[in-house]
């Protein structure tokens, strides 16, 4: 059997794992919708029920109503647990659907459900540590399962605030158990903190106008913990808008493709 190795420079052979986090209204779901525009057919696993901002797009989605406990079919006849959906994702049916990307919206809600179920499963109600152990057994393999998929995976989370000993505010993806908020960042290729901020802008005539600015923080900026595995330096610490797929495209371009893009930009 002859095996042909890939080149580390051939980034087009890679699939990226992306974490988007921010406060409510920052544009996380809208950013997910842009993946359909850029990469084509995708699937959203939704526990938030907040997909109205992308209702103008024709994207497949499956809602989850539990982590791995059986779903009450009398209340949710077509409802599934996250575990059941992951079984589908590992199946030939999922492969035949030829999805280009998968999004989980959100891991904040997923971790909440996982802990509630872990608490219900605790056999020793006097042991306050046991639910955390059960919860870890549920949630820890999740990122690895998503990372191993042969497509781009996007995970969203709300933002949690924490003050350090010096009084500085830090923002992390919100998960049950603070240690996991910091741990999971290391498992992603691209971590973008999405921020929506009302700012004063100058308009014609020198007057001030209040406008909403949306931007992405892709590095350690003002207490937000963004990250990117971009050895070429194509991703700036602060990027305007919420076009995360554009950042993914930049990371995946060959040197020749990126140079051509820069030349086109200069020409325009």
C-alpha positions as CSV (number, residue, x, y, z in Angstrom):
1,X,0.0,0.0,0.0
2,X,1.4,3.4,-1.0
3,X,0.7,6.3,1.3
4,X,1.0,9.9,0.2
5,X,1.6,12.3,3.1
6,X,0.2,15.8,3.2
7,X,2.4,18.9,3.5
8,X,2.0,21.0,6.7
9,X,1.8,24.0,4.3
10,X,-1.2,22.5,2.5
11,X,-3.7,24.1,4.9
12,X,-6.5,23.3,2.4
13,X,-6.4,19.8,3.7
14,X,-7.3,20.9,7.2
15,X,-10.6,21.5,8.9
16,X,-10.8,24.1,11.5
17,X,-12.5,24.2,14.9
18,X,-13.9,27.6,15.8
19,X,-15.3,29.0,19.1
20,X,-17.4,32.2,19.0
21,X,-18.3,33.8,22.3
22,X,-19.8,37.0,23.5
23,X,-22.7,38.7,25.3
24,X,-26.3,38.3,24.0
25,X,-26.8,40.3,20.8
26,X,-23.2,40.3,19.8
27,X,-23.9,38.5,16.5
28,X,-22.9,34.9,17.2
29,X,-25.9,33.4,15.4
30,X,-25.5,35.9,12.5
31,X,-21.9,34.8,12.2
32,X,-23.0,31.2,11.9
33,X,-25.3,32.1,9.1
34,X,-22.3,33.5,7.1
35,X,-20.8,30.0,7.0
36,X,-23.7,29.0,4.7
37,X,-22.9,31.9,2.4
38,X,-19.2,31.0,2.3
39,X,-18.9,27.2,2.6
40,X,-22.4,26.0,1.5
41,X,-24.5,23.4,3.2
42,X,-24.3,23.1,7.0
43,X,-26.1,21.8,10.0
44,X,-26.9,23.7,13.3
45,X,-27.4,21.7,16.5
46,X,-29.5,24.2,18.5
47,X,-30.4,24.4,22.1
48,X,-31.1,28.1,22.3
49,X,-34.1,28.4,19.9
50,X,-32.8,31.7,18.8
51,X,-32.3,31.3,15.1
52,X,-34.7,34.0,14.0
53,X,-31.7,36.3,12.9
54,X,-30.9,33.8,10.2
55,X,-34.4,32.8,9.2
56,X,-33.8,34.3,5.8
57,X,-31.3,31.5,5.1
58,X,-32.2,27.9,4.3
59,X,-30.0,26.0,6.8
60,X,-30.7,22.6,8.3
61,X,-31.0,22.5,12.1
62,X,-31.8,19.9,14.8
63,X,-32.9,21.1,18.2
64,X,-31.7,19.3,21.3
65,X,-33.7,19.1,24.5
66,X,-31.4,17.2,26.8
67,X,-27.7,16.1,27.0
68,X,-28.1,12.4,27.1
69,X,-31.3,11.7,29.1
70,X,-34.3,10.4,27.1
71,X,-36.5,13.2,25.7
72,X,-40.2,13.3,26.7
73,X,-41.8,12.5,23.4
74,X,-45.2,13.5,24.6
75,X,-43.9,17.1,25.0
76,X,-41.4,17.0,22.1
77,X,-42.5,14.4,19.6
78,X,-39.6,15.1,17.3
79,X,-37.1,16.0,20.0
80,X,-33.7,14.5,20.5
81,X,-30.9,14.4,23.1
82,X,-27.5,15.8,22.1
83,X,-26.2,12.2,22.4
84,X,-28.7,11.0,19.8
85,X,-27.8,13.8,17.4
86,X,-24.1,13.0,17.8
87,X,-24.9,9.3,16.9
88,X,-26.5,10.6,13.7
89,X,-23.4,12.7,13.0
90,X,-21.3,9.6,13.1
91,X,-23.6,7.7,10.8
92,X,-23.5,7.1,7.0
93,X,-26.6,9.2,6.7
94,X,-24.7,12.3,7.9
95,X,-21.9,11.6,5.5
96,X,-24.3,11.2,2.6
97,X,-25.8,14.6,3.4
98,X,-22.4,16.1,2.5
99,X,-22.5,18.9,5.0
100,X,-19.5,21.3,4.8
101,X,-19.8,22.6,8.4
102,X,-21.5,21.9,11.7
103,X,-22.4,24.4,14.4
104,X,-23.4,23.8,18.1
105,X,-25.4,26.7,19.4
106,X,-24.6,26.9,22.2
107,X,-22.1,25.0,24.4
108,X,-23.3,27.3,27.3
109,X,-26.8,25.7,27.1
110,X,-25.4,22.3,26.5
111,X,-23.2,22.4,29.6
112,X,-26.1,23.6,31.7
113,X,-28.2,20.7,30.6
114,X,-25.3,18.3,31.2
115,X,-24.8,19.5,34.8
116,X,-28.5,19.3,35.6
117,X,-28.6,15.7,34.4
118,X,-25.4,14.9,36.3
119,X,-27.0,16.3,39.5
120,X,-30.0,14.2,38.9
121,X,-27.9,11.1,38.4
122,X,-25.9,11.6,41.6
123,X,-26.4,8.5,43.8
124,X,-25.1,10.1,46.9
125,X,-27.0,13.4,47.6
126,X,-24.6,14.1,50.5
127,X,-21.6,14.2,48.1
128,X,-21.5,17.6,46.5
129,X,-18.5,16.8,44.4
130,X,-20.0,13.7,42.6
131,X,-22.2,15.8,40.2
132,X,-19.1,17.6,38.9
133,X,-17.4,14.2,38.3
134,X,-20.4,12.9,36.4
135,X,-20.7,16.2,34.5
136,X,-17.0,16.1,33.4
137,X,-17.5,12.5,32.1
138,X,-20.3,13.8,30.0
139,X,-18.9,17.1,28.7
140,X,-15.1,16.5,28.4
141,X,-15.3,14.1,25.4
142,X,-17.5,16.5,23.5
143,X,-14.8,18.8,22.1
144,X,-12.7,15.9,21.0
145,X,-15.7,14.4,19.2
146,X,-16.3,17.6,17.4
147,X,-12.7,18.2,16.6
148,X,-12.4,14.8,14.9
149,X,-15.1,15.5,12.4
150,X,-13.9,15.9,8.8
151,X,-15.7,19.3,8.4
152,X,-15.4,22.8,9.9
153,X,-17.0,22.9,13.4
154,X,-18.3,26.0,15.1
155,X,-19.3,26.2,18.7
156,X,-20.9,29.3,20.3
157,X,-21.0,30.4,23.9
158,X,-22.2,33.3,26.0
159,X,-19.5,35.3,27.7
160,X,-18.8,35.1,31.5
161,X,-17.0,37.8,33.4
162,X,-14.4,37.3,36.1
163,X,-12.2,39.7,38.0
164,X,-8.6,38.8,38.8
165,X,-6.7,39.7,41.9
166,X,-5.7,43.0,40.4
167,X,-9.3,44.0,39.7
168,X,-9.0,43.5,35.9
169,X,-12.1,42.0,34.2
170,X,-11.6,38.9,32.1
171,X,-14.1,37.5,29.7
172,X,-14.3,33.7,29.1
173,X,-16.8,31.4,27.2
174,X,-19.5,30.6,29.7
175,X,-19.6,26.9,30.8
176,X,-20.6,25.3,34.0
177,X,-17.5,25.0,36.1
178,X,-15.0,27.8,35.7
179,X,-12.0,25.6,35.1
180,X,-13.6,24.4,31.8
181,X,-14.1,28.0,30.6
182,X,-10.3,28.4,30.3
183,X,-9.5,24.8,29.4
184,X,-11.6,24.6,26.3
185,X,-10.1,27.6,24.6
186,X,-6.9,25.6,24.0
187,X,-8.9,23.0,22.0
188,X,-9.8,25.4,19.2
189,X,-7.9,26.7,16.2
190,X,-9.7,30.0,16.1
191,X,-11.4,31.7,19.1
192,X,-13.3,34.9,18.4
193,X,-14.9,37.1,21.0
194,X,-17.7,39.0,19.3
195,X,-18.4,42.4,20.6
196,X,-21.3,44.8,19.8
197,X,-20.6,48.3,21.1
198,X,-22.4,51.7,20.7
199,X,-19.9,54.3,19.7
200,X,-19.9,58.0,18.8
201,X,-19.1,58.6,15.2
202,X,-18.5,61.8,13.2
203,X,-20.9,62.4,10.3
204,X,-21.1,64.9,7.5
205,X,-21.2,68.4,8.9
206,X,-19.1,67.5,12.0
207,X,-22.1,66.2,14.0
208,X,-21.9,63.3,16.3
209,X,-24.0,60.2,15.7
210,X,-24.4,57.1,17.9
211,X,-23.8,53.9,15.9
212,X,-23.5,50.2,16.7
213,X,-20.2,48.8,15.9
214,X,-19.6,45.0,15.7
215,X,-16.1,43.6,15.8
216,X,-14.2,40.4,16.6
217,X,-11.3,40.0,19.0
218,X,-9.0,37.2,17.8
219,X,-6.3,37.6,20.4
220,X,-5.8,38.7,24.0
221,X,-7.5,42.1,23.9
222,X,-8.9,44.1,26.9
223,X,-9.5,41.1,29.0
224,X,-11.2,39.1,26.1
225,X,-9.4,35.8,25.4
226,X,-9.4,35.3,21.7
227,X,-6.9,33.1,19.9
228,X,-5.8,32.0,16.4
229,X,-3.4,29.4,15.2
230,X,-2.3,31.5,12.3
231,X,1.5,31.2,11.8
232,X,1.3,33.6,8.8
233,X,-0.1,36.6,10.7
234,X,-3.1,37.0,8.5
235,X,-5.6,37.5,11.3
236,X,-5.4,40.8,13.1
237,X,-6.1,41.0,16.9
238,X,-9.2,43.2,16.1
239,X,-11.3,42.5,13.0
240,X,-14.4,44.6,12.0
241,X,-17.7,42.9,11.5
242,X,-18.8,39.4,12.2
243,X,-17.6,37.6,9.1
244,X,-15.8,34.7,10.8
245,X,-15.8,32.6,7.6
246,X,-13.6,35.2,6.0
247,X,-11.0,34.7,8.7
248,X,-11.2,30.9,8.2
249,X,-10.7,31.4,4.4
250,X,-7.6,33.5,5.1
251,X,-6.2,30.9,7.5
252,X,-6.7,28.2,4.9
253,X,-5.3,30.0,1.8
254,X,-2.1,29.0,0.3
255,X,0.6,31.6,0.1
256,X,-0.1,32.2,-3.6
257,X,-3.8,32.5,-3.0
258,X,-3.3,35.0,-0.2
259,X,-0.8,37.1,-2.2
260,X,-3.3,37.2,-5.1
261,X,-6.1,38.4,-2.7
262,X,-3.8,41.2,-1.4
263,X,-3.1,42.3,-5.0
264,X,-6.8,42.4,-5.8
265,X,-7.4,44.5,-2.7
266,X,-4.7,47.0,-3.6
267,X,-6.1,47.3,-7.1
268,X,-9.6,48.0,-5.9
